[in-house]
């Protein structure tokens, strides 16, 4: 159980929060003018991130998708800071503090809070590798699934491992629109190896728009209990208990905004419809699964794990899963998937298998260890 003092050390429940941490500088390589210019740019960027929040927010949607069950999450995880039962005051939200050290860990200031470009659509995939299930060929207005949470090993600072659902529209060229949510391990972004609840959006294939979490204007958070970017606990263990989170993203039929729900019916906030081009109307593809960055920094395939770090073939209690995969249709109804496709960019490194039963509906197992005898 975290103490109140620890809670306030980690998160600020204020509308405007600018945190500046001291930085130890190696005197032997200290270049005063360059360092001063760099720090001025970093602090200016922090001011942009930690600006006052939007004063006018959209009321919660009048109705959620038909067929939604708010009590279907078994072995549900929670966020570490929420174990204190603390709530932010009415009208404020919990914020994971963005510090100078967070920005300085990034490969560049311009790329801070953003994914490396190139989303999966071919085997080259620009260092990104996926094991995903997807549906396309129709009009989609949202998606829902539960995914178990693990702590995959990430072996390079500039790599990540994530599990998420994607709501996608546009081509896989520069006009790609996506909304993404799930959990991820990213040492570069967070400075540690904990799985964290995250969001992402882009309207131009990760080039200049969008970001993770609340690191740019866009996503409007309305919940005063859930901190986007906070660590998730407990996590699943191999041959042990399995813990999962539920995520649902759907388009409000009345106002057109895309809402995010976490866990057992908890509304987190929304992406305003004006952010998007193609997603102002609907999505053309829904994806569920895992993604890693393979930087090949040592000249061979990364050992960064996806999911549990074990292949899909090992099944329940050993491999990562998504269960109860559903999409939202034009009538704001949750429906099971039809015509589900599977794709693993490098199946000797990370793979995926699908199934269906009465308890879990459509489900997938996915993941892998990365580098191994068959993955070099």
N, C-alpha and C positions, 0 to 999 in steps of 0.2 A: 504493500500500500504506500503510495507516494504521500509525503507530507505536503501541507499547503505551501510551504516555502519552496519546495521542489517544483510544485506546479507553476508557481509564478516565475521561477527561474526559467522554465522551459517555454512558457506561452504567455503572450500578452493579450489580455482581454480588453483592448482599447481600439478605438477606431483609427487612431494614428499612432504607429509604433516605429520609432527609428532607433535601432540598437547598434551601437558601434563598439566593437570589441578591440582591445589592444592587440597588437601583432608584434611578435618577436622577430626582429630583423637581424639577419646575419651581417655583422658589421664588416666582415672581410669582403662582402660583395655589395655593399650598400652604395647605391648611386643616387645622391640626393635629388637631383632634378628629375630624373626618370621616375624615381619612387614617388615624388610629390605629385607629378602629373598623373601617374597611375592611380594613386589614392584619391585624387580629386575626381577622376572619372568614376571610380568605384562608389564614392560617397554620393555623387550626383545620381548614379543609378539607384542606390538605396533610397534616395528621396522619392524617386519615381515609384518604386515598389511600395513604399510605406506611406503613400499619400492617403488622405481621408477617404473613407469609403463612400459609395453612392448613397445619398440621403433618401432617395425614392426607390423603393423596391416593389416588385410585383407581388401581389397577394398570392398565397398558395393556390394551386389549381383547384377548381371546384370539384373535379372528379379525377380519380386515378383510373388506369386502364381496367376494363371489366375483366374479371377473372383473377384480379390481384388478391393474394392472401398474405396478410401482414404478419402471420405467425408461423411461417413455414421454415424458419431458420433453426436448424438443430446444431448444437455445439457452437453457438455463435461467438465470435471473437468480439473484443472491445478494444478501445484505445487505451494505452498505458496511462495517459494523464487523466482519463475519465474515471479511473479507479478511485480517485479521491472524492468522487461525487460532487465536484465543484461545477458550478454553472457560471457562465459569463452574465453580467447584468443585462437586462432587457435592452435591446437596441444595439448590442455589441456582439462580436463573434470571437471565438478563440482563434488565435493566429500563431502559426509556427514562426518564430522570429527569424528574419533574414539578417545575417550578420556580414561583416566584411570578410570573415574567413569563408563563409559560404560562397561569396562572389569570387574570391581569390582562388578557390579550388577549381573553378570552371576553366575549360581549355581556352576560353576567350570571353571578354565581357559581352561581346555581341551574342554569343551562344549561350550565355547563362540562362538557365531555366527553360531551355529548348532542347528538343530532340535533335540528334544528328540527322541530317537530311537523308532521304531515300526510304520510302516505305516499301514493304515487300510486294513485288509483283513478278519477279523473275529470280533465277537462281543466283545472280550476282548480288543483288539486294544491298549493295553498299555497306557491308559490315553488319547489317541487321539480319538475324536469322529467326524464323518463326516456325511454330507448330500450331496451326489454327484450324478451326472449323468455321465455315462461312456459308451464308445463303445470299443469293442475288437473283436478279431477274424479276423483281417485283418492287412494289413501293412499301417502304417500312417506316413506321412512326415511333419506333423505339425497340428496346430489347431488355431482357431480364435474365439473370442467371445467379447461381451461387457457386463460389469457388473456394477451395480450401487454401489456407495460408501456410506458407513454408518460409524457411530462411535459407535460400539457395546461396552457395558460395559465389561471390563475384571476385575474380582474381586480378582485376586491373581497375585502377581508380576511374578510368574513363569508360568503363563498360557498365552495363546494368542488366538486371534480370527482372522481368515483370510478367504479370498475369492480368489480363484485362478483357473487357469487351470494347469493341469499336463500333461506332455508328458512322457510316461512310456515305459520301455522295460525291459526284464528279468523276472525272477520269483519274487515272493514276499519273497524270501529268501535273503541271503547275497549278491546276485549279482544284486540286483535291481538298475536300472539306472532311474533317473528322472530329468526332467527340469521343473521348476515351476515358475510362475509369476502371480502377482495380487496385492492385497492390504491387509495389515494386521495391527492389533493393538497389540503391544507387549511391555508392560512396562519394561520387563527385557532387551530387546534388545535396546530400544530407550529412555527409561526413562520417557515416557509420554503416554497419551491415544489417540493420534492422529492416524488416518488411514494413512498408508504410502505405497507408491509404492515399491515393493520388488521383488527380484528374489531368487531362490534357485536351487542348483543342487547337486546330489550325484551319485556315481557309485557303492556303496556298502551298500545300504539300511541305509544310515545315520550313519554309524559306524565311519569311519575315513576320508572319502573324502567329499569334497564339503562344502558349507557354504551359508549363506545369502549374497546377494548383492556383495560387493567387499571386503569381510572380509577374503578372501584367494585368492590364484592364481586360475585362471580359466576363469571367464567371462571377455571378452575384451570389454570395453566400447569405443564407437566411437563418441558419441554425446556430444556436449559441452553445451547443454541447459538443459537436463533432469538429475536430481540428483537422483540416485537410493537410496532409504531410506528416501527421503524427504516427508514431509507431503503433503496430497492432499486436495484441497479446490476448490469449495465448496463441501459440503456433502449433501446427500439426507436427507429429513426430513419426518417424519410420517405425512401422509395426505397433504404433501407439494410437492415442486418441487423435481424431481428426477434427479440426476447427475451421469453419468457413464463414465467409461474409457474403451477404446478398447485395447485388447492385442492380438497379433498374434506371434506365434513361428513357424518357419518352417525351413526345411533343404534346404540349397542352393544346387541345383542339381550339380553345377559345382565343388565346393570345399568341400562340405559335412559338412560345419559348420552349427550350429543351430542359426538362427538369431532371434532377439527380436524386435518387433515393438510395440510402445506405442501410443495410441490416433490416430489421423488422419494421419497415414502414416509416423510417426517419427521413424526412425531407431535408436535404442539405442546401439546395439552392438551384440556380438555373443559369443557362447560357442564353442571353437574349437573342431573339431570332435575327436581329439586324447585324449580328456579327458575321453572318454567313451569306454565301451566295446560293449554292445548290441546296444546302440544308434549310434554307428558308421555306422550302416546300416539303421535301421528305428525303429519306435515305434510300440509296439504291443497293446497299450491301450492309450486312451485319456480320461481324467476326467475333469469335471467342477463342482465347488461347494464350499462348506464351510468346515472348519476344526477348531476345538477348542481343547485345552488341558483341561481335567477335572482331576485336581490333587486330588480332594476330601480332601483337606487340613484340613477341619473342620469335616471330618467324613461323609459327605453327598455330593450329586452331586453339582457341582459348579453352580453359578448363572451367570457365564460368558456367554454373549450372542453371537449368531451367526447371521451374516447378520444384519438385522434391530432390532433383538431381538424379532421379531414376527414370528409366524408360516406361512408356505407357503400358507395356506388356505386363508389368508387375501388378497392376490393378490396385484395388482398394487398400488403403493403409500404407501403401508404399509409393504409389505414383500420385502426382497432382491430378485433380479433377475439376471439371465444371459440371454441375447438375442442373436439371430443370431449365434447360435452354428454351427460351421463348422469344417471340417477336410481337410487336404491337402493330395491328393492322389499321386500315383507314377508318374503321369504326371504333377505334380506341379500345380494342379487345386484345388480350394476351392470347396468343395461339402457339401450339407446338410447332417445331420446325418441320418443314418438308423440303425435300431435295437438298439435304445437307452435304456439303463438299468438305473434304479434308485436304490439307496441304502441309507438308513439312519440307522446308527448303533443303535441309541436310539431314535425312532420316537416320543416318548412322551416328549423328550427334544428338539430335532431339527428334522424337517421333510423336505420333498421335493416333489414337484409336477411338472409335465411337460406338455407342450402343443405345438401347432404349429399353426401359422397363416401367412397371406401374408406379414404383416408388419415386424414381428419379426422372421420369420422362426421358427426353433426349439428354444424353450425357457424353462427355469425352474424358479420356485419360490422356495426358500429354507430358512431355518433358524429357530430360536426359542429362547426362553428366558433362556434355561437351567433349573435350579431347579424350579419346580412348583408342584402343587398337584399331578400330574401324573408322575413326574420325581424327584425321591428322591435318 
